[in-house]
Every structure is written in C-alpha cells, then in structure tokens.
C-alpha cells in the first residue's frame, strides 16, 4: 500500500504536478480541521481535570475516544500530505493510544450467579452486596448486634440485567450528556435513564430466586404475614461517600410485588440527585453497581439515628435522635426529633435531653442503643452513623451502620460557643440556631418559596427553607449555605452537607421574616448565627476539601491527562522534535501540525514546477507573478481569463499581502520587472527571458490560504498563511533570505527585518542570512493586518542591504518604518 502511494505521487509529480498541489492542499485543510478538533477536545478534558467541570465519567471516555479518532485521522492526513516522511509516527501514535486506553478502562465486574443470597453470607463483601448490606451483615457477624434477617439481590444481578437487556450502551450515551453546570439537562438525562430501567424485564435467572426469597421473608414467626423493606445497597454507598438519602428504598412492600419493587430501587440509581452526588464524589456509574437489600419490616414503636460521636472532638458525647414509629420523616429532614446526649463511655449516662413534645425514648432504651453503637464503633474502627428501630416489645434492631461524616475544626481559629459573636462582626440578624453541618459562607438569600425548581438555584445561594429534603443534594455544588426552620443534624441532607463542607443551620423559626430575598449575608453554622453582609473574620477560614479529592475518577484523570494533554514537543528546531519523543496525544497533534505547515511552506520548489496552469497577475507593480488557484481564490468573473488583475483576487491572505505590497507609499522603482537575478545570472545566456515563469514570483491560493514566493533580485521571500474565521487554524509563516550586498550589509538588513517582526509579535529565528518567523492561532483581522504589514516590509526592504552602512542606519530605518506602519 505504501509503495503504491509513493508511485502514484511520483507519477503525479512528473506528469500532473498541478493535481498534486491540489491534493496536498486538500489534505492540509483536512489536517487542520482535525487539528482544531483535537485541540478543542484536549481543552474540554483539561477543563474537567483542572477547571473542575463536573461531568460524568462517561463524558470523559466519550471525549477521549473522539480525541483518539481525530488524532488517528490527523496522522493519516499527514501521511497523505508527505508520504515519504515521518514513517515511524503511526507506530509511536499507536503506543500512546494503547496507554490512553489503559487509563480509560474500568475493571469488568462479576455477573455470575447466584444472584440472590442470604444476608448472613455477605459480611464485608462490598463487591457483591454493596456497602449497606455488607456493613449490616458484618455488624451482625462481628459486633453481634441484633438485626433483621434478610436477603440480597447482588451487584451481579444488576450487571446481568443490564447485559441481558442491552442497557449499558444506552445508559452511557445518556450519562455522557451530564454536566452539573446545566442542572436542567441532568434532570432530563436522569428521567431517560430511569425510564430505561423501569421498562426492562427482569431476567428469570434473577426474578425467580428474588420472588422465592420474598415469599420466605413474607412468612413471619408463626406464619404471620410480613411486609418487606427493599433498600438500596450500591457499591461505594456507606463507605468513603455516604450516598445518604440519594438512592431509593421502599417500605411496606407486599412479597408478591418484590420483583417490581426491585426494579424501582435499581431505577433509583438514576435519579437526578443520585447522579449529581455520584459525580461530585468522583465515581463512575460502573463503579457503583446496585445491590438490593431485602428485609422484613420491623413494627417500630420508635426509630431514629445514633451518632457515636457528634463531632470530631474525641470527648464528644453520643447523640440519639428519635421519633415515634418509622423514621422516614426524620432522615428526610421533615421533622425536628427528640435528641438525647449520652456519655460516650459506659454506662452511657444521659447528659442532656431536648424534647419538643412528648418523650419518645426512655433513658434505659437510649442506653441499650448506645451500648450496641459502641460495639459497632469498635468493630468498624471509626465513628458510626447508625439507623435503629425499637419494636412494640421494646427490642432494639440495627438497620444500618456507616462511617459518620464529622466536621474537623479549622486550625488556628478561635473556639466559639453557640451564639458567640466574633470580634468586629455586626449584630446578627438571627442567632441561636442549631448546627446541622458546620462551617461559614457568604452568599445571596433566596427563599425556597420563591424557588420554582431546584434547577433554578444559582451558584452562591443561601437558601432559606422550611425543611431539609434530600433533593437539596442536587444543588450542593451551587449552595453557599442553608438555613432551615426545622429538620436536624440526623437528616440525610445534613450528612451530605457535612461531606461537602456546606454550612447548614436548623431551628431558625423566624428565618423567612428576618432574611429577605436578595440580601447578602454571612452564615456561621458553627455558632448558629446569620450576619448581614460579608464578615471577613469568619470568611477567612480555609475551605473544606472537595468531596471528589482522592476519588477514583480524580485518580484516573491524574493518570489520563498527562497522556492526553501533556506537551513535551515544544521546540520544532530541536533534534528531539521527532516521533520517537512523543509522549501524549497532544505531542502527536503538535508534531503533525508543525510538519504539515512546514510541508506547505515548501509547497513548490525554486523551479516553479506545478505552475503550468497558473495565470499571470497583471498590475502596476514592476513584478512578474503567476497565480495558481486551488479553488475559491479568485472571483467567478475571472474564471475564463488567461490573466487576472489584483481586484479579481478573492483569497483573503493574498489580498491582504498585496495591499501592503501595492500601498501608495511603497518605494517601487521604475524599470523592468523584478525577477530572480541570481537564477537569471546562472541560466540566462539567451535561454530565458526575464519574465519567464522560472524567474518569476508565484502564488498558490484558495479562499483562505496563500503560499507566495516573491523573487526580489538576489533575495527571495516565502509567505505561507491561512486566514479565515477559525482563529485556532490561522497562521502566518515568513521566510527571508539572500541579497546582493556583502554579508555584513545583508546581516544589517536581516536585523532590521527581525526587529520589525518581533515588534508585531512574530516568533523569529535567524541563522546566517536566513530568517524564519511565525505567528499562529490569531484572529482573522489580526492575521490580515500582519500580512499587509509584511507586504509593506517587503517593498521597503528591497535593496535595503545596499543602502545600509551602519547600525545607526539600521536603527533609523526601523524607527521610521514602525512610525509609518503603527499609524
């Protein structure tokens, strides 16, 4: 294939060089299009890693795959542009691509049966049972706490359902649209993903054992029928991230409806709040497969939450939050519970009780719960957030245990008691609130009654709300603080807020009256106060760490980005600017772009081969020039003309360059046409006339591209430029060489040219009497101005080497030229 391509190129070069020029130009334009696409994709990936753009991992995979495809196309276009060069680039590109693919890959999860297992068999087995079920099974096996017996539909069952129903590709296509900066689109994506799950048919391999397990649990002691609870238990839930309240759990399920309820719990993985939380905590969807824990319902007389330590203080007491009956309203943040503070060490004395209505929990019952929770803390080696229930007979049951998110006190800050005012702070608007999640923040008040949709919450909002519903987790990245009338530290949203360092105060009965819409305030949740304006003494506290720091996604991005966006090939003149030195996709893009432009810079040799079909440009300038139009370079009115005029040129860079060459004050002398004197001296002897194509200047043009070689006596110049509406593709390259004077005078002229070009922002390289200069990625109008300046410069520097005698002459000339062109 390669030898056939070379033979075809050789044939064109010999017999149809004009066709070859057009083919090279077309390959060049396609290469620039892929170059632009690559750079946009690299920038999008860098925005995720460095700019904090909160997107689903599937979007990172999608962007990277598109980048890999564009890079492959780029390499192929470079090979088409110059087939005999850079032959080893494809091999090195494949090696980089291999490492990029390795950085993207996620381990494939197990989907082998059995798909439904007794809870007791899954102690600590997070991979199969998910965090919630694995923790509960371990609590029973190791801490010996009482808990209902149950079953688990494993993560393998979830994966098998996705595989059997061919849902994974469709879900990935939906999730790659997720960008938390556009919350409305998150809600749309969530609805689409949930619809896919709810419409799925549970495979018999899962449905049959699940239905059988539900029937067994539905037969209570003595044959008493029991209702069921189906609870989410995803991998990563109740671990490094709590996922508190983000997934769906169903209570009071009839055993015969267990399979349908199972699908609803799976679909809860794709609510907008669950997707938002997962993205913010840095997990890919495939890293959080859903298991479902199935338990018999406990006939609860009381239930609630227990924190084995209510803060990061090692001396902090235990806190028991209790409500009558089931605890759904408590964890949803809809009620203010009874709170009992107990000593952390046995025998767990009651230190304080806050009861709003009737007493819910006796001191004895609270002490029994505290003893169970202390065993859990010792077993798991960390403070625990424990869900519990006490049945009608007074027997306690542990329903869930997970590591507790506690706020660490910021170093160097004074200790402030509840309600205390820092030095220099104004009189608070509200005080004596209860800390649900600590910290301080300033923002603009927005009343929940005025918020029509959770997606309407703007960044920097201090939300005033009646309760603390878990749906607020959808806006956790946009909220500055939350002030609530009711709710408690025991709610699921309070747990999420503590993970993200979001200040939350509850118990502010007058919040809606005291905090009007649009007011700037500072919320100090540690002291339970809200102040008018910004209070610098409070806002100097160091920010809480981002929840995604150290997450699986963050770690993968740290491996991926150097392979994608790293740039080691920076100096095209270095011997290390070679395929063997590429280390990233960005390196490949940089190399291909630089070599493509270089290839176009030498588009036609000194002989003018390929210009047989070029047309002469008629003008008042004493310059013999031929123009080859590759397409779109001249107006249609000139299509059949054998010669063209400057006003018939449509090519933007050519017209800009010509406007400088033909400026009214350009110092063109009278006399015969200017040609290549050096070539004329070598080859004249009556063979060539001085208007021959061999001695003339020429231009190869299209609508936005110009390659121009100008022959001025004993020196020549090449201008190669692309000038269009896409700033990222535009460039101007310039080469200047030779002269009729001695080397010292040629050097003086070269110095003048170099200083002028540097003044206008060109990167300039000079060696001997050769100068190369370049500008890239510049707006269209700037590129045109620089080309017009080059035209003026070329006219002004003709025979300048003969006129310069000293450095003083050069300084004066540069000053005069800049004064004229800067006007």
Phi, psi and omega in degrees: 000316182294317181293324177296321179295317179296318179297318179298318179297317180298319180298314178298319184295326181279314191256335182215064184297332178296321177298320180296320178300315180296319180296318178296320180295317179297319177297322179296314180296320177295319178300318179296325178295317178289326176301315179297316179298318179299314182293324177295318180292320176298317179297321179295320178290322177295327179295326177292315186281310185266325184272353176077018177300122185269099181231162176288150180303328178300331177290321176300315179298315181297313180298319182292321178296319176297321178296315180300319178296315181294322178295318178299318178295323179298313180297320180295321179291325177294321177295324178290326181288321180217081188294339183267000183243161174054042185293338182269356182299315180303322181293315179292327177296322178295324179295315178298317180300323179298315180291327176296316179298321178297322180291334180277329190295139173251145178300137177283131183279161180283137175228031181271150177289166004285147183266345177230126185226152174298143179304322185298338181274000190239027181300118178075001183271076184295324184300324181261325188259349187077169187293315186295310182292319181297320178294317182293319178296321178291323179300320179288316186287322187255319181272349178058043177264153179284134178208153178296146173282145182204190179230161178230126166276114195287169174298330176298324177296319178296313180297321181295321178298315179298320181290314183295325181264003178055047185265337187300312179300320181293319179295319179297321178296326178288313186291334181290351174276350187288121172219116187294345175289346178236075187300329179298322179289331175297315180298320179295317179296319180298316180298321180293318180292318178298321180298321178299315182293313184294334179274354183285156174257122181293123180302147181302327181298338176258315186297319185294306179294331178293315179296321179295318178297322179294320178297318181296316179292331181288347176264096182285186178304131180070021180078007179294125180295141182234141170275162187243157169244125174251119189238142177297147176207069182281154169298137184087341176290140180061031176236236177302323173245143185279327189054028185301119176073007185273329179265179185253135171235143183243130180249154176067038182274129172294137182306324181288347179258014187296322183292317178295321178295324177302315178298321180295322178293319177299318180296334177297344175295339186243029168287159181299322181291323180292318178296314180302312182298316182297317178297316182293331179269359168083043176238145170279154180302320181291343178274355181234055179297150188261121163261161180232123180268127181243119183231153169288145179292136174273124177289088193277129168276327177208154178204170180167206185230144175232130174254122183290338170217125187274008174195182179284351180294123181298341178265005184295145180283168167284151177231125178249124177251127189225143172224155176292148175068216182284153187261018182301316181294328180295307184287340176279356177076021185266347181226160173259115188273173166287139179235128177241128175259128183238148176298142184289327181269147178301148008270028172059062179296147174285119181262330184196148176224132174239108183240126181276319181236238179281153179294132182264318190235130177285159179299323180295314180296319178298322179295323178294319177297319180298321179296319177295318182294325178296323176296322178294319180297320179291321180294316185268350174071024180200158174304140186244145171255111192243128170264136185221164173213148174242125185279182185296340179266003179087006180278131180275147175227138172267127183255337183193145171215139181208160176301142183266135174278115179240148181273128175275141178289133180292135180297142173081005180260144178292150178282120180247129176280166181303126179088355182287147181251128179291159180300134177083358181279146177289173177296129183293150174283326178218149177208177178067026172281171180255135181283116172265327176208126189283171178122173180228145178200156177242150178184191183254130182293134172226127180275133181301330179294338179265351180272111183285331184210148180300333180287346180279353181290122182272155176303141179085017182277135165260105187272129174257120189221157180284321182227187180238071181291152182294340180298340178298340178299337178295338183246017186298334179276350180252342182280138172273323180193166178227134175238121186240149176287316180226186188105179184204174177294343184274353182287159181296319180296325177299322177296316179298316180300321179294325177297326184261004180067030181269119180294132179222129177241138175240174177076020180265083186298329184260018188300316183292330180277322187274342186238092182287154178304135175089357182282137172280128182220163171242127181255120175251092183290334179295322180262355178072033184232154174234127184247151174287144177069195179262133180248097185305324182300332179268327187276356177283355181296143180297143182291152176292148179295147177296140183299332184277353181301129180075010181282165177303318179295316180299320180291321178292319178299322179297330176277326187283315189301316176301326179285337181265308192250352179300147182226108178252337178272094184246336185245103182298339180275353182281146175296342178279355177279079188210157180305325182296344184258001180292137181233358183204167175296326178296320176302317181296317179298315180298314181297312183296319180296313183297316182289328178293316179295320178298319179298318179290330180296331176251042187301318181230137180284179182301335183286346181076017181301136181102353183259020183300327181263012180288153179249146182285142177265117180268125178206175179279352181284145177281061188222124176271116183222140175243144185235128174249118181267117178278353180134116177084006183275339178232159179292153182299333180298340181260012188301320184260003183283140176283333175232154181233158177256159178304325182287354176265001179278126179259337183301119186298310181293325179294318181294320179297316180296318182293326180298328176285319178297323186260017180301152185301327183261014178291132188277063178276128180278159173284156177139189182291163179303143180279129180226191179274097184295324182296315178293325179295320178298321184287324195238000187297267178045033178083002183276316183246143165275157185282005170252017180294149176300330181295332183255353188276169168277160179212162177219134172251120190227158167222199182295322185235005185235142175216133173237112190235126170248120180252126180255117182240088178063246184259012172226158179229160180224142174239130173240126179232120188213145171238129189217096182218189184289342180270103184304323187294339181263343187289143175202162173224119175246145189216134177229137185224128185207148169087191181152164183265346182275182178289170186299319182298317180289323175298323178294321177298317179296318180299322177297319178299313181298316181300316182293321177296313182297319178298322178301324182265016171089006179288147166274124190239135174232133182226141175210123184062232179256021179250132178233133173239136180221153182208151170226145180214159176052061182233153180301153184303315183293328177290317178301319179295318178297320180292323178293319176298320177297319179298320177300315177299319182296319181294319178295320185285334184267358178297125180063015178295329180299327180287330184275343183272130180244341185205170176298325179297319177298318180296316179300315181295320180295314180300315180300317180294318180295315181294323178298321181288317186276338179279351183293000000 
